[in-house]
Amino acid sequence: MSLMLWLSLLLICMLGAMSPGPSLAVVLRQTVSNGRGHGIAAGCAHAIGVAVWAAATVWGLALLVSRHELIYTMITWAGAAYLAWLGFNALRYAATPDLKAESGKQESYGQAARSGLLISLMNPKLAVFFTALFSQFVSVDQGLEAQLIMVLTAAIVDGLWYTLVALLFSQANLLAWLRRHVKRIEQLTGVVLIGLAVRVVMP
């Protein structure tokens, strides 16, 4: 892969990662509720999910999805159900925001990572995104090295972006303000996630 071609891929991956969506909501929620490390864990695990989608797309899953509408529909509904579940939990937490603080309990890093991983794995629109993106870069005679570069570029850009988000939003002053408004943040997060779930399944 030439440098110019890779730079084009890099730019598109950056724009895709920076696009607001449920993944950003999950990383922000982990950062605000549990701390910087949890936000980074969620972001890095999200990047692993992105790598899975990117690799699957490069190696043929996108073709399978495009030819079998039922499979795509099943993946879409599973992703929507997971988004709705996240939204419901956020709204439930917003109704009793002090319980977690009083008990002193905090989600583990593993739980934070799982939330980041699942929000990416259960998002079939990543397959659509990578299908549209990689169709511009994949060729019949393309070697494994070029394919790995594409997958790693997408994953590393995603992980770095969400790590930056966690670092920025864990600054003392900003984090203190966010925690004072945690109830409204959770309410907004819940509404956004449920709204996204509804939009996923709408024709």
Rosetta constraint file for C-alpha pairs under 8 A:
AtomPair CA 1 CA 5 HARMONIC 6.45 0.50
AtomPair CA 1 CA 6 HARMONIC 6.53 0.50
AtomPair CA 1 CA 146 HARMONIC 5.94 0.50
AtomPair CA 2 CA 6 HARMONIC 6.22 0.50
AtomPair CA 3 CA 7 HARMONIC 6.10 0.50
AtomPair CA 4 CA 8 HARMONIC 6.29 0.50
AtomPair CA 5 CA 9 HARMONIC 6.38 0.50
AtomPair CA 5 CA 137 HARMONIC 7.86 0.50
AtomPair CA 6 CA 10 HARMONIC 6.04 0.50
AtomPair CA 7 CA 11 HARMONIC 6.16 0.50
AtomPair CA 8 CA 12 HARMONIC 6.41 0.50
AtomPair CA 9 CA 13 HARMONIC 6.16 0.50
AtomPair CA 9 CA 133 HARMONIC 7.98 0.50
AtomPair CA 9 CA 150 HARMONIC 7.63 0.50
AtomPair CA 9 CA 153 HARMONIC 7.96 0.50
AtomPair CA 10 CA 14 HARMONIC 6.17 0.50
AtomPair CA 10 CA 153 HARMONIC 6.65 0.50
AtomPair CA 10 CA 154 HARMONIC 7.54 0.50
AtomPair CA 10 CA 157 HARMONIC 7.77 0.50
AtomPair CA 11 CA 15 HARMONIC 6.33 0.50
AtomPair CA 12 CA 16 HARMONIC 6.12 0.50
AtomPair CA 12 CA 133 HARMONIC 7.80 0.50
AtomPair CA 13 CA 17 HARMONIC 6.11 0.50
AtomPair CA 13 CA 153 HARMONIC 7.58 0.50
AtomPair CA 13 CA 154 HARMONIC 5.68 0.50
AtomPair CA 13 CA 157 HARMONIC 6.73 0.50
AtomPair CA 13 CA 158 HARMONIC 7.71 0.50
AtomPair CA 14 CA 18 HARMONIC 6.17 0.50
AtomPair CA 14 CA 157 HARMONIC 6.22 0.50
AtomPair CA 14 CA 158 HARMONIC 7.42 0.50
AtomPair CA 14 CA 161 HARMONIC 7.99 0.50
AtomPair CA 15 CA 19 HARMONIC 6.28 0.50
AtomPair CA 17 CA 157 HARMONIC 7.19 0.50
AtomPair CA 17 CA 158 HARMONIC 5.41 0.50
AtomPair CA 17 CA 161 HARMONIC 6.82 0.50
AtomPair CA 18 CA 161 HARMONIC 7.15 0.50
AtomPair CA 20 CA 24 HARMONIC 6.11 0.50
AtomPair CA 21 CA 25 HARMONIC 6.68 0.50
AtomPair CA 22 CA 26 HARMONIC 6.29 0.50
AtomPair CA 22 CA 83 HARMONIC 7.57 0.50
AtomPair CA 22 CA 119 HARMONIC 7.37 0.50
AtomPair CA 22 CA 192 HARMONIC 7.68 0.50
AtomPair CA 22 CA 193 HARMONIC 6.06 0.50
AtomPair CA 22 CA 196 HARMONIC 7.45 0.50
AtomPair CA 23 CA 27 HARMONIC 6.37 0.50
AtomPair CA 23 CA 46 HARMONIC 7.73 0.50
AtomPair CA 23 CA 116 HARMONIC 7.11 0.50
AtomPair CA 23 CA 119 HARMONIC 6.19 0.50
AtomPair CA 23 CA 120 HARMONIC 6.96 0.50
AtomPair CA 24 CA 28 HARMONIC 6.07 0.50
AtomPair CA 24 CA 162 HARMONIC 7.53 0.50
AtomPair CA 25 CA 29 HARMONIC 6.02 0.50
AtomPair CA 25 CA 189 HARMONIC 6.26 0.50
AtomPair CA 25 CA 193 HARMONIC 7.94 0.50
AtomPair CA 26 CA 30 HARMONIC 6.26 0.50
AtomPair CA 26 CA 42 HARMONIC 7.66 0.50
AtomPair CA 26 CA 115 HARMONIC 7.23 0.50
AtomPair CA 26 CA 116 HARMONIC 6.73 0.50
AtomPair CA 26 CA 119 HARMONIC 7.78 0.50
AtomPair CA 27 CA 31 HARMONIC 6.20 0.50
AtomPair CA 27 CA 39 HARMONIC 5.12 0.50
AtomPair CA 27 CA 40 HARMONIC 7.64 0.50
AtomPair CA 27 CA 42 HARMONIC 5.84 0.50
AtomPair CA 27 CA 43 HARMONIC 6.10 0.50
AtomPair CA 27 CA 116 HARMONIC 6.98 0.50
AtomPair CA 27 CA 162 HARMONIC 7.05 0.50
AtomPair CA 27 CA 165 HARMONIC 7.81 0.50
AtomPair CA 27 CA 166 HARMONIC 6.94 0.50
AtomPair CA 28 CA 32 HARMONIC 6.03 0.50
AtomPair CA 28 CA 39 HARMONIC 6.68 0.50
AtomPair CA 28 CA 165 HARMONIC 7.56 0.50
AtomPair CA 28 CA 166 HARMONIC 6.82 0.50
AtomPair CA 28 CA 169 HARMONIC 7.42 0.50
AtomPair CA 29 CA 33 HARMONIC 5.83 0.50
AtomPair CA 29 CA 34 HARMONIC 7.97 0.50
AtomPair CA 29 CA 39 HARMONIC 7.73 0.50
AtomPair CA 29 CA 186 HARMONIC 7.61 0.50
AtomPair CA 29 CA 189 HARMONIC 7.94 0.50
AtomPair CA 30 CA 34 HARMONIC 5.43 0.50
AtomPair CA 30 CA 35 HARMONIC 6.63 0.50
AtomPair CA 30 CA 36 HARMONIC 7.93 0.50
AtomPair CA 30 CA 38 HARMONIC 5.65 0.50
AtomPair CA 30 CA 39 HARMONIC 4.94 0.50
AtomPair CA 30 CA 42 HARMONIC 7.25 0.50
AtomPair CA 30 CA 112 HARMONIC 6.56 0.50
AtomPair CA 31 CA 35 HARMONIC 4.51 0.50
AtomPair CA 31 CA 36 HARMONIC 5.13 0.50
AtomPair CA 31 CA 37 HARMONIC 7.44 0.50
AtomPair CA 31 CA 38 HARMONIC 5.98 0.50
AtomPair CA 31 CA 39 HARMONIC 4.34 0.50
AtomPair CA 31 CA 40 HARMONIC 7.83 0.50
AtomPair CA 31 CA 166 HARMONIC 5.88 0.50
AtomPair CA 31 CA 169 HARMONIC 6.99 0.50
AtomPair CA 31 CA 170 HARMONIC 6.41 0.50
AtomPair CA 32 CA 36 HARMONIC 7.89 0.50
AtomPair CA 32 CA 169 HARMONIC 7.49 0.50
AtomPair CA 32 CA 170 HARMONIC 7.13 0.50
AtomPair CA 32 CA 175 HARMONIC 6.46 0.50
AtomPair CA 32 CA 178 HARMONIC 6.58 0.50
AtomPair CA 32 CA 179 HARMONIC 6.38 0.50
AtomPair CA 32 CA 182 HARMONIC 7.65 0.50
AtomPair CA 33 CA 179 HARMONIC 7.41 0.50
AtomPair CA 33 CA 182 HARMONIC 7.80 0.50
AtomPair CA 34 CA 38 HARMONIC 6.08 0.50
AtomPair CA 34 CA 39 HARMONIC 7.75 0.50
AtomPair CA 34 CA 106 HARMONIC 6.26 0.50
AtomPair CA 34 CA 107 HARMONIC 6.76 0.50
AtomPair CA 35 CA 39 HARMONIC 6.50 0.50
AtomPair CA 35 CA 170 HARMONIC 6.68 0.50
AtomPair CA 36 CA 40 HARMONIC 6.26 0.50
AtomPair CA 36 CA 166 HARMONIC 5.69 0.50
AtomPair CA 36 CA 167 HARMONIC 6.29 0.50
AtomPair CA 36 CA 169 HARMONIC 7.92 0.50
AtomPair CA 36 CA 170 HARMONIC 5.39 0.50
AtomPair CA 37 CA 41 HARMONIC 6.08 0.50
AtomPair CA 37 CA 109 HARMONIC 7.52 0.50
AtomPair CA 37 CA 166 HARMONIC 7.94 0.50
AtomPair CA 38 CA 42 HARMONIC 6.13 0.50
AtomPair CA 38 CA 108 HARMONIC 7.72 0.50
AtomPair CA 38 CA 109 HARMONIC 5.57 0.50
AtomPair CA 38 CA 112 HARMONIC 5.58 0.50
AtomPair CA 38 CA 113 HARMONIC 7.42 0.50
AtomPair CA 39 CA 43 HARMONIC 6.12 0.50
AtomPair CA 39 CA 112 HARMONIC 7.23 0.50
AtomPair CA 39 CA 162 HARMONIC 7.85 0.50
AtomPair CA 39 CA 163 HARMONIC 7.24 0.50
AtomPair CA 39 CA 166 HARMONIC 5.09 0.50
AtomPair CA 40 CA 44 HARMONIC 6.03 0.50
AtomPair CA 40 CA 162 HARMONIC 6.88 0.50
AtomPair CA 40 CA 163 HARMONIC 4.96 0.50
AtomPair CA 40 CA 166 HARMONIC 5.76 0.50
AtomPair CA 40 CA 167 HARMONIC 7.76 0.50
AtomPair CA 41 CA 45 HARMONIC 6.08 0.50
AtomPair CA 41 CA 109 HARMONIC 6.38 0.50
AtomPair CA 41 CA 110 HARMONIC 7.87 0.50
AtomPair CA 41 CA 112 HARMONIC 6.17 0.50
AtomPair CA 41 CA 113 HARMONIC 4.97 0.50
AtomPair CA 41 CA 116 HARMONIC 7.65 0.50
AtomPair CA 42 CA 46 HARMONIC 6.02 0.50
AtomPair CA 42 CA 112 HARMONIC 5.11 0.50
AtomPair CA 42 CA 113 HARMONIC 4.23 0.50
AtomPair CA 42 CA 114 HARMONIC 7.05 0.50
AtomPair CA 42 CA 115 HARMONIC 6.37 0.50
AtomPair CA 42 CA 116 HARMONIC 4.19 0.50
AtomPair CA 42 CA 117 HARMONIC 6.98 0.50
AtomPair CA 43 CA 47 HARMONIC 6.38 0.50
AtomPair CA 43 CA 113 HARMONIC 7.49 0.50
AtomPair CA 43 CA 116 HARMONIC 6.01 0.50
AtomPair CA 43 CA 158 HARMONIC 7.76 0.50
AtomPair CA 43 CA 159 HARMONIC 5.66 0.50
AtomPair CA 43 CA 162 HARMONIC 4.82 0.50
AtomPair CA 43 CA 163 HARMONIC 5.85 0.50
AtomPair CA 43 CA 166 HARMONIC 7.89 0.50
AtomPair CA 44 CA 48 HARMONIC 6.66 0.50
AtomPair CA 44 CA 113 HARMONIC 7.43 0.50
AtomPair CA 44 CA 116 HARMONIC 7.63 0.50
AtomPair CA 44 CA 158 HARMONIC 7.97 0.50
AtomPair CA 44 CA 159 HARMONIC 4.86 0.50
AtomPair CA 44 CA 160 HARMONIC 7.82 0.50
AtomPair CA 44 CA 162 HARMONIC 7.34 0.50
AtomPair CA 44 CA 163 HARMONIC 7.10 0.50
AtomPair CA 45 CA 49 HARMONIC 6.63 0.50
AtomPair CA 45 CA 113 HARMONIC 5.18 0.50
AtomPair CA 45 CA 114 HARMONIC 7.02 0.50
AtomPair CA 45 CA 116 HARMONIC 5.39 0.50
AtomPair CA 45 CA 117 HARMONIC 4.78 0.50
AtomPair CA 45 CA 159 HARMONIC 7.82 0.50
AtomPair CA 46 CA 50 HARMONIC 6.32 0.50
AtomPair CA 46 CA 113 HARMONIC 7.56 0.50
AtomPair CA 46 CA 116 HARMONIC 4.52 0.50
AtomPair CA 46 CA 117 HARMONIC 4.45 0.50
AtomPair CA 46 CA 118 HARMONIC 7.51 0.50
AtomPair CA 46 CA 119 HARMONIC 7.13 0.50
AtomPair CA 46 CA 120 HARMONIC 5.63 0.50
AtomPair CA 46 CA 158 HARMONIC 7.67 0.50
AtomPair CA 46 CA 159 HARMONIC 7.02 0.50
AtomPair CA 47 CA 51 HARMONIC 6.16 0.50
AtomPair CA 47 CA 117 HARMONIC 7.52 0.50
AtomPair CA 47 CA 120 HARMONIC 7.90 0.50
AtomPair CA 47 CA 155 HARMONIC 4.90 0.50
AtomPair CA 47 CA 156 HARMONIC 6.82 0.50
AtomPair CA 47 CA 158 HARMONIC 5.39 0.50
AtomPair CA 47 CA 159 HARMONIC 4.82 0.50
AtomPair CA 48 CA 52 HARMONIC 6.35 0.50
AtomPair CA 48 CA 117 HARMONIC 6.71 0.50
AtomPair CA 48 CA 155 HARMONIC 6.53 0.50
AtomPair CA 49 CA 53 HARMONIC 6.39 0.50
AtomPair CA 49 CA 117 HARMONIC 5.37 0.50
AtomPair CA 49 CA 118 HARMONIC 7.36 0.50
AtomPair CA 49 CA 120 HARMONIC 5.18 0.50
AtomPair CA 49 CA 121 HARMONIC 5.18 0.50
AtomPair CA 50 CA 54 HARMONIC 6.03 0.50
AtomPair CA 50 CA 120 HARMONIC 6.22 0.50
AtomPair CA 50 CA 121 HARMONIC 7.33 0.50
AtomPair CA 50 CA 126 HARMONIC 7.47 0.50
AtomPair CA 50 CA 154 HARMONIC 7.08 0.50
AtomPair CA 50 CA 155 HARMONIC 5.65 0.50
AtomPair CA 50 CA 158 HARMONIC 7.48 0.50
AtomPair CA 51 CA 55 HARMONIC 5.94 0.50
AtomPair CA 51 CA 151 HARMONIC 5.79 0.50
AtomPair CA 51 CA 152 HARMONIC 6.81 0.50
AtomPair CA 51 CA 154 HARMONIC 6.79 0.50
AtomPair CA 51 CA 155 HARMONIC 4.97 0.50
AtomPair CA 52 CA 56 HARMONIC 5.99 0.50
AtomPair CA 52 CA 121 HARMONIC 7.71 0.50
AtomPair CA 53 CA 57 HARMONIC 5.98 0.50
AtomPair CA 53 CA 121 HARMONIC 7.31 0.50
AtomPair CA 53 CA 126 HARMONIC 6.58 0.50
AtomPair CA 53 CA 127 HARMONIC 5.97 0.50
AtomPair CA 53 CA 130 HARMONIC 7.62 0.50
AtomPair CA 54 CA 58 HARMONIC 6.18 0.50
AtomPair CA 54 CA 127 HARMONIC 7.34 0.50
AtomPair CA 54 CA 130 HARMONIC 6.15 0.50
AtomPair CA 54 CA 150 HARMONIC 7.85 0.50
AtomPair CA 54 CA 151 HARMONIC 5.38 0.50
AtomPair CA 54 CA 154 HARMONIC 7.20 0.50
AtomPair CA 55 CA 59 HARMONIC 6.05 0.50
AtomPair CA 55 CA 148 HARMONIC 7.92 0.50
AtomPair CA 55 CA 151 HARMONIC 5.76 0.50
AtomPair CA 56 CA 60 HARMONIC 6.08 0.50
AtomPair CA 56 CA 61 HARMONIC 5.03 0.50
AtomPair CA 56 CA 62 HARMONIC 7.16 0.50
AtomPair CA 57 CA 61 HARMONIC 4.96 0.50
AtomPair CA 57 CA 62 HARMONIC 4.81 0.50
AtomPair CA 57 CA 63 HARMONIC 7.75 0.50
AtomPair CA 57 CA 127 HARMONIC 6.36 0.50
AtomPair CA 57 CA 130 HARMONIC 6.40 0.50
AtomPair CA 57 CA 131 HARMONIC 6.21 0.50
AtomPair CA 57 CA 134 HARMONIC 7.89 0.50
AtomPair CA 58 CA 62 HARMONIC 7.60 0.50
AtomPair CA 58 CA 131 HARMONIC 7.98 0.50
AtomPair CA 58 CA 134 HARMONIC 7.04 0.50
AtomPair CA 58 CA 138 HARMONIC 7.58 0.50
AtomPair CA 58 CA 147 HARMONIC 6.89 0.50
AtomPair CA 58 CA 151 HARMONIC 7.99 0.50
AtomPair CA 60 CA 64 HARMONIC 6.59 0.50
AtomPair CA 61 CA 65 HARMONIC 6.19 0.50
AtomPair CA 62 CA 66 HARMONIC 6.09 0.50
AtomPair CA 62 CA 127 HARMONIC 6.34 0.50
AtomPair CA 62 CA 128 HARMONIC 7.45 0.50
AtomPair CA 62 CA 131 HARMONIC 5.97 0.50
AtomPair CA 63 CA 67 HARMONIC 6.24 0.50
AtomPair CA 64 CA 68 HARMONIC 6.10 0.50
AtomPair CA 65 CA 69 HARMONIC 6.52 0.50
AtomPair CA 65 CA 71 HARMONIC 6.28 0.50
AtomPair CA 65 CA 72 HARMONIC 5.34 0.50
AtomPair CA 66 CA 72 HARMONIC 7.54 0.50
AtomPair CA 68 CA 72 HARMONIC 6.72 0.50
AtomPair CA 69 CA 73 HARMONIC 6.08 0.50
AtomPair CA 70 CA 74 HARMONIC 6.17 0.50
AtomPair CA 71 CA 75 HARMONIC 6.28 0.50
AtomPair CA 72 CA 76 HARMONIC 6.06 0.50
AtomPair CA 72 CA 124 HARMONIC 7.69 0.50
AtomPair CA 73 CA 77 HARMONIC 6.16 0.50
AtomPair CA 74 CA 78 HARMONIC 6.17 0.50
AtomPair CA 75 CA 79 HARMONIC 6.16 0.50
AtomPair CA 75 CA 122 HARMONIC 7.36 0.50
AtomPair CA 75 CA 124 HARMONIC 6.20 0.50
AtomPair CA 76 CA 80 HARMONIC 6.17 0.50
AtomPair CA 76 CA 122 HARMONIC 7.95 0.50
AtomPair CA 76 CA 123 HARMONIC 7.30 0.50
AtomPair CA 76 CA 124 HARMONIC 5.77 0.50
AtomPair CA 76 CA 200 HARMONIC 6.90 0.50
AtomPair CA 76 CA 201 HARMONIC 6.96 0.50
AtomPair CA 77 CA 81 HARMONIC 6.06 0.50
AtomPair CA 77 CA 200 HARMONIC 7.77 0.50
AtomPair CA 77 CA 201 HARMONIC 6.51 0.50
AtomPair CA 78 CA 82 HARMONIC 6.35 0.50
AtomPair CA 78 CA 122 HARMONIC 6.70 0.50
AtomPair CA 79 CA 83 HARMONIC 6.30 0.50
AtomPair CA 79 CA 119 HARMONIC 7.97 0.50
AtomPair CA 79 CA 122 HARMONIC 4.33 0.50
AtomPair CA 79 CA 123 HARMONIC 5.26 0.50
AtomPair CA 79 CA 124 HARMONIC 6.74 0.50
AtomPair CA 79 CA 197 HARMONIC 7.65 0.50
AtomPair CA 80 CA 84 HARMONIC 6.16 0.50
AtomPair CA 80 CA 122 HARMONIC 7.92 0.50
AtomPair CA 80 CA 123 HARMONIC 7.93 0.50
AtomPair CA 80 CA 196 HARMONIC 7.64 0.50
AtomPair CA 80 CA 197 HARMONIC 4.34 0.50
AtomPair CA 80 CA 198 HARMONIC 7.03 0.50
AtomPair CA 80 CA 200 HARMONIC 6.10 0.50
AtomPair CA 80 CA 201 HARMONIC 6.78 0.50
AtomPair CA 81 CA 85 HARMONIC 6.15 0.50
AtomPair CA 81 CA 197 HARMONIC 6.85 0.50
AtomPair CA 82 CA 86 HARMONIC 6.26 0.50
AtomPair CA 82 CA 119 HARMONIC 7.59 0.50
AtomPair CA 82 CA 122 HARMONIC 6.97 0.50
AtomPair CA 83 CA 87 HARMONIC 6.20 0.50
AtomPair CA 83 CA 119 HARMONIC 7.51 0.50
AtomPair CA 83 CA 193 HARMONIC 5.58 0.50
AtomPair CA 83 CA 194 HARMONIC 6.28 0.50
AtomPair CA 83 CA 196 HARMONIC 7.21 0.50
AtomPair CA 83 CA 197 HARMONIC 5.41 0.50
AtomPair CA 84 CA 88 HARMONIC 6.09 0.50
AtomPair CA 84 CA 193 HARMONIC 6.20 0.50
AtomPair CA 84 CA 194 HARMONIC 4.68 0.50
AtomPair CA 84 CA 197 HARMONIC 5.60 0.50
AtomPair CA 85 CA 89 HARMONIC 6.26 0.50
AtomPair CA 85 CA 194 HARMONIC 7.95 0.50
AtomPair CA 86 CA 90 HARMONIC 6.26 0.50
AtomPair CA 86 CA 190 HARMONIC 7.10 0.50
AtomPair CA 86 CA 193 HARMONIC 6.85 0.50
AtomPair CA 86 CA 194 HARMONIC 7.90 0.50
AtomPair CA 87 CA 91 HARMONIC 6.29 0.50
AtomPair CA 87 CA 189 HARMONIC 6.67 0.50
AtomPair CA 87 CA 190 HARMONIC 3.77 0.50
AtomPair CA 87 CA 191 HARMONIC 6.39 0.50
AtomPair CA 87 CA 192 HARMONIC 7.35 0.50
AtomPair CA 87 CA 193 HARMONIC 4.89 0.50
AtomPair CA 87 CA 194 HARMONIC 5.20 0.50
AtomPair CA 88 CA 92 HARMONIC 6.11 0.50
AtomPair CA 88 CA 190 HARMONIC 6.10 0.50
AtomPair CA 88 CA 194 HARMONIC 7.42 0.50
AtomPair CA 89 CA 93 HARMONIC 6.09 0.50
AtomPair CA 89 CA 190 HARMONIC 7.34 0.50
AtomPair CA 90 CA 94 HARMONIC 6.17 0.50
AtomPair CA 90 CA 186 HARMONIC 5.26 0.50
AtomPair CA 90 CA 187 HARMONIC 6.60 0.50
AtomPair CA 90 CA 189 HARMONIC 6.57 0.50
AtomPair CA 90 CA 190 HARMONIC 4.90 0.50
AtomPair CA 91 CA 95 HARMONIC 6.39 0.50
AtomPair CA 91 CA 186 HARMONIC 6.16 0.50
AtomPair CA 91 CA 187 HARMONIC 5.30 0.50
AtomPair CA 91 CA 189 HARMONIC 7.87 0.50
AtomPair CA 91 CA 190 HARMONIC 5.17 0.50
AtomPair CA 91 CA 191 HARMONIC 7.66 0.50
AtomPair CA 92 CA 96 HARMONIC 6.96 0.50
AtomPair CA 93 CA 97 HARMONIC 5.49 0.50
AtomPair CA 93 CA 183 HARMONIC 7.97 0.50
AtomPair CA 93 CA 186 HARMONIC 7.07 0.50
AtomPair CA 94 CA 182 HARMONIC 7.56 0.50
AtomPair CA 94 CA 183 HARMONIC 4.76 0.50
AtomPair CA 94 CA 184 HARMONIC 7.25 0.50
AtomPair CA 94 CA 186 HARMONIC 5.30 0.50
AtomPair CA 94 CA 187 HARMONIC 5.85 0.50
AtomPair CA 95 CA 183 HARMONIC 7.46 0.50
AtomPair CA 97 CA 101 HARMONIC 7.62 0.50
AtomPair CA 97 CA 182 HARMONIC 7.46 0.50
AtomPair CA 97 CA 183 HARMONIC 6.16 0.50
AtomPair CA 98 CA 102 HARMONIC 6.12 0.50
AtomPair CA 99 CA 103 HARMONIC 6.21 0.50
AtomPair CA 100 CA 104 HARMONIC 6.20 0.50
AtomPair CA 100 CA 105 HARMONIC 5.96 0.50
AtomPair CA 100 CA 106 HARMONIC 7.30 0.50
AtomPair CA 101 CA 105 HARMONIC 6.98 0.50
AtomPair CA 107 CA 111 HARMONIC 5.99 0.50
AtomPair CA 107 CA 112 HARMONIC 6.66 0.50
AtomPair CA 108 CA 112 HARMONIC 6.35 0.50
AtomPair CA 109 CA 113 HARMONIC 6.04 0.50
AtomPair CA 110 CA 114 HARMONIC 6.04 0.50
AtomPair CA 111 CA 115 HARMONIC 6.25 0.50
AtomPair CA 112 CA 116 HARMONIC 6.46 0.50
AtomPair CA 113 CA 117 HARMONIC 6.09 0.50
AtomPair CA 114 CA 118 HARMONIC 5.97 0.50
AtomPair CA 115 CA 119 HARMONIC 6.12 0.50
AtomPair CA 116 CA 120 HARMONIC 6.63 0.50
AtomPair CA 117 CA 121 HARMONIC 6.18 0.50
AtomPair CA 118 CA 122 HARMONIC 5.71 0.50
AtomPair CA 119 CA 123 HARMONIC 6.33 0.50
AtomPair CA 120 CA 126 HARMONIC 7.66 0.50
AtomPair CA 123 CA 127 HARMONIC 7.96 0.50
AtomPair CA 124 CA 128 HARMONIC 6.89 0.50
AtomPair CA 125 CA 129 HARMONIC 6.07 0.50
AtomPair CA 126 CA 130 HARMONIC 6.05 0.50
AtomPair CA 127 CA 131 HARMONIC 5.92 0.50
AtomPair CA 128 CA 132 HARMONIC 6.24 0.50
AtomPair CA 129 CA 133 HARMONIC 6.06 0.50
AtomPair CA 130 CA 134 HARMONIC 5.56 0.50
AtomPair CA 130 CA 135 HARMONIC 7.93 0.50
AtomPair CA 131 CA 135 HARMONIC 5.89 0.50
AtomPair CA 132 CA 136 HARMONIC 7.31 0.50
AtomPair CA 133 CA 137 HARMONIC 7.43 0.50
AtomPair CA 134 CA 138 HARMONIC 5.74 0.50
AtomPair CA 138 CA 142 HARMONIC 6.62 0.50
AtomPair CA 138 CA 147 HARMONIC 7.83 0.50
AtomPair CA 142 CA 146 HARMONIC 6.64 0.50
AtomPair CA 142 CA 147 HARMONIC 7.34 0.50
AtomPair CA 143 CA 147 HARMONIC 6.60 0.50
AtomPair CA 144 CA 148 HARMONIC 6.14 0.50
AtomPair CA 145 CA 149 HARMONIC 6.27 0.50
AtomPair CA 146 CA 150 HARMONIC 6.38 0.50
AtomPair CA 147 CA 151 HARMONIC 6.38 0.50
AtomPair CA 148 CA 152 HARMONIC 5.98 0.50
AtomPair CA 149 CA 153 HARMONIC 5.90 0.50
AtomPair CA 150 CA 154 HARMONIC 6.39 0.50
AtomPair CA 151 CA 155 HARMONIC 6.31 0.50
AtomPair CA 152 CA 156 HARMONIC 5.85 0.50
AtomPair CA 153 CA 157 HARMONIC 6.03 0.50
AtomPair CA 154 CA 158 HARMONIC 6.23 0.50
AtomPair CA 155 CA 159 HARMONIC 6.16 0.50
AtomPair CA 156 CA 160 HARMONIC 6.04 0.50
AtomPair CA 157 CA 161 HARMONIC 6.10 0.50
AtomPair CA 158 CA 162 HARMONIC 6.39 0.50
AtomPair CA 159 CA 163 HARMONIC 6.08 0.50
AtomPair CA 160 CA 164 HARMONIC 6.14 0.50
AtomPair CA 161 CA 165 HARMONIC 6.32 0.50
AtomPair CA 162 CA 166 HARMONIC 6.18 0.50
AtomPair CA 163 CA 167 HARMONIC 6.20 0.50
AtomPair CA 164 CA 168 HARMONIC 6.07 0.50
AtomPair CA 165 CA 169 HARMONIC 6.10 0.50
AtomPair CA 166 CA 170 HARMONIC 6.00 0.50
AtomPair CA 167 CA 171 HARMONIC 6.85 0.50
AtomPair CA 169 CA 174 HARMONIC 6.28 0.50
AtomPair CA 169 CA 175 HARMONIC 6.04 0.50
AtomPair CA 170 CA 174 HARMONIC 6.87 0.50
AtomPair CA 170 CA 175 HARMONIC 5.21 0.50
AtomPair CA 171 CA 175 HARMONIC 5.65 0.50
AtomPair CA 172 CA 176 HARMONIC 5.95 0.50
AtomPair CA 173 CA 177 HARMONIC 6.42 0.50
AtomPair CA 174 CA 178 HARMONIC 6.22 0.50
AtomPair CA 175 CA 179 HARMONIC 6.06 0.50
AtomPair CA 176 CA 180 HARMONIC 6.28 0.50
AtomPair CA 177 CA 181 HARMONIC 6.52 0.50
AtomPair CA 178 CA 182 HARMONIC 5.88 0.50
AtomPair CA 178 CA 185 HARMONIC 7.63 0.50
AtomPair CA 181 CA 185 HARMONIC 6.25 0.50
AtomPair CA 182 CA 186 HARMONIC 6.01 0.50
AtomPair CA 183 CA 187 HARMONIC 6.21 0.50
AtomPair CA 184 CA 188 HARMONIC 6.05 0.50
AtomPair CA 185 CA 189 HARMONIC 5.99 0.50
AtomPair CA 186 CA 190 HARMONIC 6.00 0.50
AtomPair CA 187 CA 191 HARMONIC 6.23 0.50
AtomPair CA 188 CA 192 HARMONIC 6.07 0.50
AtomPair CA 189 CA 193 HARMONIC 6.08 0.50
AtomPair CA 190 CA 194 HARMONIC 6.14 0.50
AtomPair CA 191 CA 195 HARMONIC 5.92 0.50
AtomPair CA 192 CA 196 HARMONIC 6.06 0.50
AtomPair CA 193 CA 197 HARMONIC 6.19 0.50
AtomPair CA 194 CA 198 HARMONIC 6.27 0.50
AtomPair CA 195 CA 199 HARMONIC 6.19 0.50
AtomPair CA 196 CA 200 HARMONIC 6.12 0.50
AtomPair CA 197 CA 201 HARMONIC 6.73 0.50
AtomPair CA 198 CA 202 HARMONIC 6.22 0.50
